[in-house]
Amino acid sequence: MSMLTPPGMGGKYRITGNTYPRMRRPRRRRRIALASLAAVVVLSAAGWGTMQLVDVFSGRDDETKTAASRAADCKPVAKPSATPAAAAGLPKPAQITVNVYNATPRGGLAKTTADELKKRGFVIGKVGNAPAAYDKKVPGAAILLGSPAAAKGAFPVLGAQLKVATTKMDGRTTADVDLIIGTAFKTLDPKTTADAALVALTAPKKPAPARKC
């Protein structure tokens, strides 16, 4: 009888040899169970992340805003002024009387410039050679001369007809202004260019678009 055979057992139940059966569960099943559990956790996390991304890109997150917060985002639309000129407070060309003086040696320059300004709607006053204080003494393109009130009225409108012009105030009490043509003057800007400059002066700023509620 082998030493591994329990007492009282013999015959066909006798255990022989020097080995014995293992009674614990194989480790392979534990590994399979742990791997399955880990796979479930990973799939659950991936599914939750996918749902979050769907909510973000589908706009569901916006639905969580309260009515008060949505109302705060909505701003009233500012209404533009009836006319751009009224908004800027500038006179129209027909309200401006311009005296055109030639301070250059070139003859006829005052008349041709005055005729063009008349076509553009300005009222023409005196036309001729510049006074002695300015005759042959204006190296730039032109000088706009008028009362202090003209600085915010006639000067910007008349200056839109020229590329470069120097402004100067005197003590007159009348509303007319002088255009003194200098040596660097060639011609008035094209009418389309001058009109665009006037629009830029008088056009009000566009309000920012309101958000949709």
Secondary structure as the mmCIF struct_conf table of DSSP 4:
data_model
#
loop_
_struct_conf.conf_type_id
_struct_conf.id
_struct_conf.beg_label_comp_id
_struct_conf.beg_label_asym_id
_struct_conf.beg_label_seq_id
_struct_conf.end_label_comp_id
_struct_conf.end_label_asym_id
_struct_conf.end_label_seq_id
TURN_TY1_P TURN_TY1_P1 MET A 3 LEU A 4
BEND BEND1 THR A 5 THR A 5
HELX_LH_PP_P HELX_LH_PP_P1 PRO A 6 PRO A 6
TURN_TY1_P TURN_TY1_P2 PRO A 7 GLY A 8
HELX_RH_3T_P HELX_RH_3T_P1 GLY A 11 TYR A 13
BEND BEND2 GLY A 17 ASN A 18
BEND BEND3 ARG A 24 ARG A 24
HELX_LH_PP_P HELX_LH_PP_P2 ARG A 25 PRO A 26
HELX_RH_AL_P HELX_RH_AL_P1 ARG A 27 PHE A 57
TURN_TY1_P TURN_TY1_P3 SER A 58 GLY A 59
HELX_RH_3T_P HELX_RH_3T_P2 ARG A 60 THR A 64
BEND BEND4 LYS A 65 LYS A 65
HELX_RH_AL_P HELX_RH_AL_P2 ALA A 67 ASP A 73
HELX_LH_PP_P HELX_LH_PP_P3 PRO A 76 SER A 81
BEND BEND5 ALA A 82 ALA A 82
HELX_RH_AL_P HELX_RH_AL_P3 PRO A 84 ALA A 88
TURN_TY1_P TURN_TY1_P4 GLY A 89 GLY A 89
HELX_LH_PP_P HELX_LH_PP_P4 LEU A 90 LYS A 92
HELX_RH_3T_P HELX_RH_3T_P3 PRO A 93 GLN A 95
STRN STRN1 THR A 97 ASN A 102
BEND BEND6 THR A 104 PRO A 105
TURN_TY1_P TURN_TY1_P5 GLY A 107 GLY A 108
HELX_RH_AL_P HELX_RH_AL_P4 LEU A 109 LYS A 119
TURN_TY1_P TURN_TY1_P6 ARG A 120 GLY A 121
HELX_LH_PP_P HELX_LH_PP_P5 PHE A 122 PHE A 122
STRN STRN2 VAL A 123 ASN A 129
HELX_LH_PP_P HELX_LH_PP_P6 ALA A 130 PRO A 131
TURN_TY1_P TURN_TY1_P7 ALA A 132 LYS A 136
BEND BEND7 GLY A 140 ALA A 141
STRN STRN3 ALA A 142 GLY A 146
HELX_RH_3T_P HELX_RH_3T_P4 PRO A 148 LYS A 152
TURN_TY1_P TURN_TY1_P8 GLY A 153 GLY A 153
HELX_RH_AL_P HELX_RH_AL_P5 ALA A 154 GLY A 159
TURN_TY1_P TURN_TY1_P9 ALA A 160 GLN A 161
BEND BEND8 LEU A 162 LYS A 163
STRN STRN4 THR A 166 MET A 169
BEND BEND9 GLY A 171 GLY A 171
BEND BEND10 THR A 174 ALA A 175
STRN STRN5 VAL A 177 ILE A 181
TURN_TY1_P TURN_TY1_P10 THR A 183 ALA A 184
HELX_LH_PP_P HELX_LH_PP_P7 LEU A 188 PRO A 190
HELX_RH_AL_P HELX_RH_AL_P6 LYS A 191 THR A 202
HELX_LH_PP_P HELX_LH_PP_P8 ALA A 203 LYS A 212
#
